[in-house]
Amino acid sequence: MKIEYPEKKKMTKEMLPQIVERIFAICKTDSNFPLKEKMTGVDDNISKIQANINKQDKLLLQSKQLNKNLIDRLTNLKRSNQELQDKLLEELGSELWKSSKQKFPM
């Protein structure tokens, strides 16, 4: 006796938002659906919220770019400051060396 297993049907996995969106689309097209007006209000709220999210994402991206620019400028200023300090110490060291040679000739 041979046992056969039926093939399992592959079901496409959908996310909950996709399912809800499809239900909303069906309800919007039905002219007899009693909550049609509320659904348009929900759609308006969703579009406003999405616009706010897009605006906040844009602002966040701009703030990240500004932060990066400020860090780069700070790094460049620190490097420039270090170079100036090194040059100043070198000049002071050579001046001290010259003055000590004059005081104590060899």
C-alpha positions in Angstrom: 0.0 0.0 0.0 1.4 3.4 -1.0 0.6 6.5 1.0 0.3 9.6 -1.1 0.4 13.1 0.4 -1.5 15.8 -1.5 0.6 18.7 -2.5 0.2 21.7 -0.2 -1.0 24.7 -2.0 1.3 27.6 -1.8 -0.4 30.5 -0.4 1.0 33.9 -1.0 1.6 35.6 2.2 0.2 39.1 2.5 0.8 41.6 5.1 -2.2 42.9 7.1 -2.0 46.4 5.6 -2.4 44.9 2.1 -5.5 43.0 3.2 -7.0 46.0 4.8 -6.3 48.1 1.8 -8.1 45.6 -0.4 -11.1 45.5 1.9 -11.2 49.3 1.9 -11.1 49.3 -1.9 -14.0 47.0 -2.2 -16.0 48.9 0.4 -15.3 52.2 -1.4 -16.7 50.9 -4.7 -19.9 49.6 -3.1 -22.4 52.4 -3.2 -24.6 50.7 -0.5 -21.9 50.5 2.1 -23.2 52.4 5.1 -19.8 53.6 6.4 -18.6 55.0 3.1 -18.4 58.6 4.4 -16.4 57.5 7.4 -14.0 55.7 5.1 -13.3 58.8 3.1 -12.6 60.6 6.3 -10.2 57.8 7.3 -8.5 58.2 3.8 -8.1 61.9 4.4 -6.6 61.3 7.8 -4.2 58.7 6.4 -3.1 61.0 3.6 -2.5 63.9 6.1 -0.5 61.6 8.4 1.5 60.3 5.5 2.3 63.8 4.4 3.5 64.6 7.9 5.6 61.5 8.0 7.2 62.4 4.6 7.8 66.0 5.9 9.5 64.6 9.1 11.6 62.2 7.1 12.8 65.0 4.9 13.6 67.1 8.0 15.4 64.2 9.6 17.5 63.7 6.4 18.3 67.4 6.4 19.3 67.4 10.0 21.6 64.4 9.5 23.3 66.1 6.6 23.8 69.3 8.7 25.2 67.2 11.5 27.6 65.5 9.2 28.7 68.9 7.7 29.2 70.3 11.2 31.3 67.3 12.2 33.4 67.6 9.1 34.0 71.4 9.7 34.9 70.7 13.3 37.4 68.0 12.3 38.9 70.4 9.7 39.2 73.2 12.3 40.8 70.9 14.8 43.3 69.7 12.2 44.1 73.3 11.2 44.4 74.4 14.9 46.8 71.5 15.5 48.9 72.5 12.5 49.1 76.1 13.7 50.0 75.0 17.2 52.8 72.8 15.8 54.1 75.6 13.7 54.0 78.0 16.6 55.8 75.7 18.9 58.4 75.0 16.2 59.0 78.7 15.8 59.1 79.3 19.5 61.5 76.4 19.9 63.8 77.7 17.2 63.7 81.2 18.8 64.6 79.7 22.2 67.4 77.7 20.7 68.8 80.9 19.0 68.6 82.9 22.2 70.2 80.2 24.2 73.1 80.0 21.7 73.7 83.7 22.0 73.8 83.5 25.8 75.9 80.4 26.0 78.1 80.2 23.0 79.8 76.9 22.5 
